[in-house]
Amino acid sequence: MNDALPTLLVGSYTATGGGNATGISIVPGGPVAGAGGSTTTARTIAVIDDPSFLAVSGDRVYAVSETADGGVSAFRLDGSSLEHLWDAPAGGDAPCHVRVDPSGALVVTNYVSGTVTAVSLAAAESHAASVLGSDGLVGAHGSDDRVTVPASALVTEVLPDVTGPVEDRQEGPHAHQSIATPEGTVLVADLGGDALHEFRVTASPSIEELRVHHIAPGVGPRHLAWYDGDLFVAGELDGQVHRLRRDESGSFVPVASAATFTGEVGESLLSHIEVDDTGRVYVAVRGRDLVVVLDASDGGLSLVGSASSGGVWPRHFARVPGYLLVANQMSDAVAVLPIGEDGVPGEAVAQITVGTPACVVPV
């Protein structure tokens, strides 16, 4: 097993969102401490309100600010520091996910308002370059303010006003995550409307809705992942993982589903999901504080096993060689779990101290 971890960036909730972090943190790469030990404590490298989700592309780091009047910020990663480049409106309330799309647009999903925004990265970078001086500092051209990209660099789409059967969570659309499709389009998971919205996104920027894929009532789709041409959906509200496949008409149809735990769902809420190259599906379950492993290698979906997330309220995780790194939001730590031969994580071998972690990204 690899006994070292890469450098990590951690997005967290700050005081604005009821957390105790101060922004984006960095954890230097290095050896994993012994069983029961801890690795280097995270260090804040960018002060920003509620950077609950991060996306990294080359030396660029993009962070949402999951606030009532949400925003997204761009940084340049230089060694162990972040240089702020520009800010943009998120186009809605409580942005909870950001992703660099192959089209050249930055796609932001806004949970509370149920909106999706595309930011032209070329336009944003060009605007920032026109404001920043040759030394890269805001104010070099006479402005003391942070660089905010103009409205012409972004476009926002409002999801249809639909509801679901879980009244306290599905009173309207809630855009939670976007993912690129093999066909070059974008899918957005709508937790509130039990739907997957398919868009064509361009860097101009533009968003064109192509179709809506409805899934079973009460699923509450949160995060999505691909494997072997099939789409895997983490049902935040029904506690199940669903495997969907396009039919000849282009619609997604269910081919398999699997429960991640036994008993009533209650406050057991699925969060992040990923699938590795062998068809092992990893999904975190808040409330029960589990990481569940499923097998999708044979075209179906079956339970392999589950393990403790190493803390409380696993909101996100990242896979690195030999380990699963779990951002346990209510434990103020990222747990380092060794991955066994069967794919099921073992007991945490280290805890990385960081306030209210919501997202962990290797760089």
Solvent accessible surface area in square Angstrom, and as a share of the most:
residue,aa,sasa,rsa
1,M,147,0.66
2,N,70,0.36
3,D,99,0.51
4,A,38,0.30
5,L,14,0.07
6,P,45,0.28
7,T,39,0.23
8,L,1,0.00
9,L,0,0.00
10,V,0,0.00
11,G,0,0.00
12,S,0,0.00
13,Y,20,0.07
14,T,8,0.05
15,A,85,0.66
16,T,83,0.49
17,G,44,0.42
18,G,74,0.71
19,G,13,0.13
20,N,99,0.51
21,A,14,0.11
22,T,80,0.46
23,G,0,0.00
24,I,0,0.00
25,S,6,0.04
26,I,3,0.01
27,V,4,0.03
28,P,71,0.45
29,G,38,0.37
30,G,25,0.24
31,P,111,0.70
32,V,26,0.15
33,A,32,0.25
34,G,55,0.52
35,A,95,0.74
36,G,78,0.75
37,G,29,0.28
38,S,69,0.45
39,T,23,0.13
40,T,81,0.47
41,T,81,0.47
42,A,19,0.15
43,R,123,0.45
44,T,54,0.31
45,I,26,0.13
46,A,10,0.08
47,V,121,0.70
48,I,19,0.10
49,D,70,0.37
50,D,2,0.01
51,P,0,0.00
52,S,4,0.02
53,F,24,0.10
54,L,3,0.02
55,A,14,0.11
56,V,49,0.28
57,S,48,0.31
58,G,72,0.70
59,D,66,0.34
60,R,47,0.17
61,V,0,0.00
62,Y,7,0.03
63,A,0,0.00
64,V,0,0.00
65,S,16,0.10
66,E,32,0.14
67,T,28,0.17
68,A,84,0.65
69,D,131,0.68
70,G,6,0.06
71,G,16,0.15
72,V,2,0.01
73,S,8,0.05
74,A,0,0.00
75,F,7,0.03
76,R,79,0.29
77,L,32,0.16
78,D,97,0.50
79,G,65,0.62
80,S,57,0.37
81,S,56,0.36
82,L,22,0.11
83,E,57,0.26
84,H,36,0.16
85,L,5,0.03
86,W,0,0.00
87,D,27,0.14
88,A,5,0.04
89,P,64,0.40
90,A,0,0.00
91,G,27,0.26
92,G,18,0.17
93,D,55,0.28
94,A,12,0.09
95,P,0,0.00
96,C,9,0.05
97,H,8,0.04
98,V,1,0.01
99,R,38,0.14
100,V,45,0.26
101,D,8,0.04
102,P,116,0.73
103,S,44,0.28
104,G,27,0.26
105,A,0,0.00
106,L,0,0.00
107,V,1,0.01
108,V,0,0.00
109,T,0,0.00
110,N,0,0.00
111,Y,40,0.15
112,V,86,0.50
113,S,37,0.24
114,G,0,0.00
115,T,10,0.06
116,V,1,0.00
117,T,0,0.00
118,A,0,0.00
119,V,0,0.00
120,S,4,0.02
121,L,24,0.12
122,A,75,0.58
123,A,39,0.31
124,A,0,0.00
125,E,52,0.23
126,S,73,0.47
127,H,54,0.24
128,A,5,0.04
129,A,71,0.55
130,S,71,0.46
131,V,33,0.19
132,L,20,0.10
133,G,12,0.11
134,S,130,0.84
135,D,93,0.48
136,G,21,0.20
137,L,114,0.57
138,V,50,0.28
139,G,24,0.23
140,A,50,0.39
141,H,119,0.53
142,G,74,0.71
143,S,38,0.25
144,D,141,0.73
145,D,105,0.54
146,R,128,0.47
147,V,4,0.02
148,T,77,0.45
149,V,4,0.02
150,P,55,0.35
151,A,84,0.65
152,S,95,0.61
153,A,1,0.01
154,L,30,0.15
155,V,52,0.30
156,T,49,0.29
157,E,50,0.22
158,V,100,0.58
159,L,3,0.01
160,P,55,0.34
161,D,125,0.65
162,V,52,0.30
163,T,87,0.50
164,G,19,0.18
165,P,79,0.50
166,V,47,0.27
167,E,148,0.66
168,D,118,0.61
169,R,59,0.21
170,Q,1,0.00
171,E,104,0.46
172,G,9,0.08
173,P,16,0.10
174,H,13,0.06
175,A,0,0.00
176,H,8,0.03
177,Q,12,0.06
178,S,0,0.00
179,I,24,0.12
180,A,30,0.23
181,T,10,0.06
182,P,97,0.61
183,E,104,0.47
184,G,61,0.59
185,T,11,0.06
186,V,2,0.01
187,L,0,0.00
188,V,0,0.00
189,A,0,0.00
190,D,0,0.00
191,L,0,0.00
192,G,0,0.00
193,G,8,0.07
194,D,8,0.04
195,A,1,0.01
196,L,0,0.00
197,H,1,0.01
198,E,7,0.03
199,F,1,0.00
200,R,111,0.41
201,V,10,0.06
202,T,52,0.30
203,A,34,0.26
204,S,87,0.56
205,P,20,0.13
206,S,43,0.28
207,I,22,0.11
208,E,90,0.40
209,E,55,0.24
210,L,66,0.33
211,R,94,0.34
212,V,51,0.29
213,H,7,0.03
214,H,132,0.59
215,I,30,0.15
216,A,59,0.46
217,P,110,0.69
218,G,12,0.11
219,V,4,0.02
220,G,0,0.00
221,P,0,0.00
222,R,9,0.03
223,H,6,0.03
224,L,5,0.02
225,A,11,0.08
226,W,60,0.21
227,Y,46,0.18
228,D,113,0.59
229,G,54,0.52
230,D,4,0.02
231,L,0,0.00
232,F,0,0.00
233,V,1,0.01
234,A,0,0.00
235,G,0,0.00
236,E,2,0.01
237,L,19,0.10
238,D,30,0.16
239,G,2,0.02
240,Q,58,0.26
241,V,0,0.00
242,H,23,0.10
243,R,1,0.01
244,L,7,0.03
245,R,96,0.35
246,R,59,0.22
247,D,59,0.30
248,E,186,0.84
249,S,74,0.48
250,G,16,0.15
251,S,40,0.26
252,F,15,0.06
253,V,57,0.32
254,P,98,0.62
255,V,61,0.35
256,A,23,0.18
257,S,54,0.35
258,A,13,0.10
259,A,57,0.44
260,T,4,0.02
261,F,26,0.11
262,T,121,0.70
263,G,65,0.63
264,E,151,0.68
265,V,43,0.25
266,G,60,0.58
267,E,136,0.61
268,S,7,0.05
269,L,23,0.11
270,L,0,0.00
271,S,0,0.00
272,H,13,0.06
273,I,2,0.01
274,E,39,0.17
275,V,18,0.11
276,D,21,0.11
277,D,139,0.72
278,T,83,0.48
279,G,0,0.00
280,R,69,0.25
281,V,0,0.00
282,Y,3,0.01
283,V,0,0.00
284,A,0,0.00
285,V,0,0.00
286,R,9,0.03
287,G,41,0.40
288,R,88,0.32
289,D,33,0.17
290,L,40,0.20
291,V,0,0.00
292,V,0,0.00
293,V,0,0.00
294,L,0,0.00
295,D,41,0.21
296,A,0,0.00
297,S,65,0.42
298,D,116,0.60
299,G,33,0.31
300,G,22,0.21
301,L,22,0.11
302,S,57,0.36
303,L,104,0.52
304,V,62,0.36
305,G,18,0.17
306,S,57,0.37
307,A,17,0.13
308,S,70,0.45
309,S,0,0.00
310,G,20,0.19
311,G,19,0.19
312,V,68,0.39
313,W,46,0.16
314,P,0,0.00
315,R,37,0.14
316,H,12,0.05
317,F,0,0.00
318,A,6,0.05
319,R,90,0.33
320,V,13,0.07
321,P,92,0.58
322,G,28,0.26
323,Y,12,0.04
324,L,0,0.00
325,L,0,0.00
326,V,0,0.00
327,A,0,0.00
328,N,1,0.00
329,Q,27,0.12
330,M,120,0.53
331,S,42,0.27
332,D,53,0.27
333,A,10,0.08
334,V,0,0.00
335,A,0,0.00
336,V,0,0.00
337,L,1,0.00
338,P,25,0.16
339,I,37,0.19
340,G,32,0.31
341,E,172,0.77
342,D,80,0.41
343,G,0,0.00
344,V,25,0.15
345,P,6,0.04
346,G,31,0.30
347,E,154,0.69
348,A,21,0.16
349,V,33,0.19
350,A,1,0.01
351,Q,58,0.26
352,I,0,0.00
353,T,71,0.41
354,V,8,0.04
355,G,18,0.18
356,T,15,0.08
357,P,0,0.00
358,A,2,0.02
359,C,0,0.00
360,V,1,0.00
361,V,26,0.15
362,P,48,0.30
363,V,64,0.37
